[in-house]
């Protein structure tokens, strides 16, 4: 993180940090969207379970912290495969 900010007291992020945060957000959005697709085609019981997972990842998106590089790395590295599994119905 840079220590210069255009607004005093607010952090600024390097281009690389911003890029990682954006990639993590996009991955989480894709995951939430994949659950939405599955929910629309699921029976009531399966839809409830899928909604719970969708909410879980939606909360993760809402609370994502750009200053948590380990969390960002986990999302960027591990979640794309999860997105594919959810889309595939696994």
C-alpha positions in Angstrom: 0.0 0.0 0.0 1.2 3.5 -0.8 1.5 6.0 2.0 0.4 8.9 -0.2 -3.3 9.6 -0.5 -5.1 12.3 -2.5 -7.5 12.5 0.5 -5.8 12.8 3.8 -6.4 9.8 6.1 -7.6 7.5 3.3 -5.4 4.7 2.0 -4.4 4.4 -1.6 -3.5 1.2 -3.4 -0.9 0.5 -6.0 -2.0 -0.5 -9.4 -1.1 -4.1 -8.6 -3.1 -4.1 -5.4 -6.1 -2.5 -7.2 -5.9 -5.2 -9.9 -5.8 -8.0 -7.4 -8.8 -6.6 -5.6 -10.7 -6.2 -8.9 -9.9 -9.7 -9.9 -11.1 -11.1 -6.6 -14.3 -9.1 -6.8 -14.9 -10.3 -10.4 -14.4 -13.9 -9.3 -16.8 -13.6 -6.4 -19.4 -11.9 -8.7 -19.0 -14.8 -11.1 -19.5 -17.2 -8.3 -22.7 -15.5 -7.0 -24.0 -15.4 -10.6 -23.2 -19.1 -11.1 -25.3 -19.8 -8.0 -28.1 -17.7 -9.4 -28.2 -19.7 -12.6 -28.3 -22.9 -10.6 -31.1 -21.7 -8.3 -33.3 -20.8 -11.2 -33.2 -24.4 -12.5 -33.3 -26.2 -9.1 -36.1 -27.8 -7.2 -37.1 -26.1 -3.9 -34.8 -28.2 -1.6 -31.8 -27.7 -3.8 -32.6 -24.0 -4.3 -32.5 -23.4 -0.6 -29.0 -25.0 -0.3 -27.8 -23.1 -3.3 -29.2 -19.8 -1.9 -27.4 -20.3 1.3 -24.1 -20.7 -0.6 -24.9 -17.7 -2.8 -25.5 -15.6 0.3 -22.3 -16.8 1.9 -20.2 -15.7 -1.1 -22.3 -12.5 -1.5 -21.3 -11.6 2.1 -17.7 -12.4 1.3 -17.9 -10.0 -1.6 -19.5 -7.3 0.5 -16.8 -7.6 3.2 -13.8 -8.1 0.9 -10.9 -6.2 2.2 -8.3 -4.9 -0.3 -5.7 -4.9 2.5 -6.0 -8.7 3.0 -3.6 -10.1 0.4 -3.9 -13.7 1.7 -7.7 -13.6 1.2 -7.4 -12.1 -2.2 -4.9 -14.7 -3.2 -7.1 -17.5 -2.1 -10.1 -16.1 -4.1 -8.0 -15.5 -7.2 -6.3 -18.9 -7.1 -9.0 -21.2 -5.8 -12.4 -19.8 -6.6 -12.3 -19.9 -10.4 -12.4 -23.7 -10.2 -15.3 -23.4 -7.8 -17.1 -21.2 -10.3 -16.7 -23.9 -12.9 -17.9 -26.6 -10.6 -21.0 -24.6 -9.7 -21.7 -23.9 -13.3 -21.3 -27.6 -14.1 -23.8 -28.5 -11.5 -21.3 -30.2 -9.2 
